[in-house]
């Protein structure tokens, strides 16, 4: 929702700093939130700052969910 589009295409390779720079400001801020998780090609990474995505990889930002 923060991006205003369902997906954003970026040129690779991409690290965390490059991803942050390419995202709209509100989305970059939300992505940097500690509870936001990051997955590359469907696999969660433990340290998003160690992100190393190659051309063609899918990066997913997973916001925290509310439970009930």
C-alpha angles and dihedrals in degrees: 000000000000091000092053090224133070093243142004123215116218132182113248155264094060134182128186095271091049091049092050091050092050097050125087109262097254092048093046090053092049091047091054091054108114094235093055109099127207128215128190115203090345097309120111115233118215097216113036091191087065091059113147111174123176128211108290095023119130116229115197125192111210114198121207113273127223116233133214 
